[in-house]
């Protein structure tokens, strides 16, 4: 038998994710800034650290984004990584295994950030909504 119970008044809803275009604009601008900073401090011959930094950016953006924003975030970060963190700067290339690995790392970071945020928000919302007296 299903029992209906009133919910506590004033329960807070789950926070809404940031709009996808804003996430993509932040991914584009943030990736360019981080790669420029990376190239100035470390140099363009070490794309591994640039991948790590961009993966962290992708994960942080994933925390505030919807799942639908993940592919665009990954592509924007990868384009910046491929075009500016690997010599010759400004030239997009495709090196099979390397670029596939980069895309996989960026995808995993973005999706992990989004998944963790959605689970945390769902758990918090579940704890806030309690049966009333």
Buried (B, 14 or more C-beta within 10 A) or exposed (E): EEEEEEEEEEEEEBEEBBEBEBBBEBBBEBBBEBBEEBBEEBEBEEBEEBBEBBBEBBBBBBBBBBEEBBEBBBBBBBBBBBBBBBEEEEEEEEEEEBBEEBBEBBBBBBBBBBBEBBEEBEEEBEEBEEEEE
